[in-house]
Amino acid sequence: MTVAKTSVLVLDCAEPEALALFYAHLLGAEVRSGPGSDMVEVVGGAGVHLAVCRDRGYAPPSWPRPEDSLQAHLRIMVAAEDLDEAEREAVSLGARPVSADAEDGPRAARLFSDPAGHSFTIAATAPAPAPGAIGV
């Protein structure tokens, strides 16, 4: 018998309430109390479920330094035509742009760090296939 499971990405930080509010505003979600006093959840429509947990010895990740390995990051998908607006919104909420390459000009994925230093990407969704097209 298979046991029913759910999953949630948990981000560690020093101030979970503040980071949860950042993501709730960015993702159009709400903040809920978590299972313990040091955990807060961000839950909303379209499958948003994220948790933020207090780590009293927290040190921000050092990504994208080349000597460090990126372990995980959040990828937020938006329509291609909304990419610039999504970037402005993220920065207005406290995100910091991160450039991991020297690519100039428009990009379909943009890298940021949240107020606690975790990396995340805002990326354009792939265009829908034309009717009758065969997917690979």
N, C-alpha and C positions, 0 to 999 in steps of 0.2 A: 504494500500500500504506500502511495506517495503522500507525504505530509504536505499540506498546503503551506506555502511560504510567501512572504513579502520581503522586499528589500528596501533599504534606505541608505543613501550616501550620508555619512556623518563627517562633518568638518570640525576639527579641534580648534579652539581659539581661547583667548583670555577672557573675552566678554561675549558670551553666547547671545545674550538678548540683543545687543547692538548689531551683531552680524546677522542674526535671524531677521531683524527689521530691514537690513540692507537687501537681503535676498527676497523677502516678502514684497517689498516695493518693486524690486527689479522684475520679479516673476508674476506680479499681480496675484499674490497668494496671501495667506493669513498666518500669523504666528500662534502656535498652540503650546501649552505646557507639555513638556516631555515626560518620559517615565520616571525621571529623577529630578532632583533640584538643580542639577548642573546641566540638564539637556533641554533644549527648546526645539520644536519642530516647525517647519515651514511647509504648509499644505495648501494646495489650490487645485483648480481645474487643470485639465490637459495633462494629468499625470505628475504634477509637481508634488514631490515628497522628499524633503531634505531635513536633516537634523544637524544641530549645532551643539557641540558639547564643550563645557569648560575644562581646560587643561591648565592647572595652576602653574605649571612649568613651561608653558607654551613659548616656542620660538618660531617665528614665521618661516615658511619654506623659502629656500634660496633660489628656486627655479626662476629664470631659465639659464642660470650659470651652466656652462657646458660640462663642468666636472660633476654636476649633480644630475641625478636621474629623475625625470618627472614620473611620479608614481600614479597620479590620477588627477583629473581635472573635470570640471563641469562644462558641458557644451550646451549652450542655449541657442536654439534654432529660431530664426525669424525669416520672414519673406525677404527675398533679395532687395526689394524696393524699400524695405524698412530698416536695412542695416545701418545706415547713417544715423537715423533717429534713435535706434536701439543703443548705438554707441554713445550718443549725446546723453541719453537717459542714464546709462550706467555710470558715466563720468560724473554727472550731476549728483548721483547718489553716493559717490565716494570711491568708485573704481579707479584704478590707475592703469593707463595703457602700458603694455609691455611689448617691446619689439624684439623678437627672437631672430630676425633676419633683416637684411638690408633692402628688402623689396619695397620699391616706391610705387605710388599709385594705388588705385582701388584694389581691395582684397576681399575675397568671399568669406574669410574668417579673420577675426580680430582678437588679439590676445590681451587679457587684462589680469590684474590682481585685485582681489576684493580688499576691503579695509583691513582684514587680518593677514593679508599676504598670500592667500590661496589663489592659484591660477584658475582662470576660466576663459572660455572662448565664446564669442558671439559669432555665429556663422549663418550664412544664407542657406535656406533649405534648397535641396535639389529641385529643379523644375519638374513638374508632373509630366510623365510620359504622354506623348500624343495618343489619342484614342486609337486603338488597334495596334499600337507598338508592342513589340515583344521585349519583355524585360530580361535582363541577364542576371 
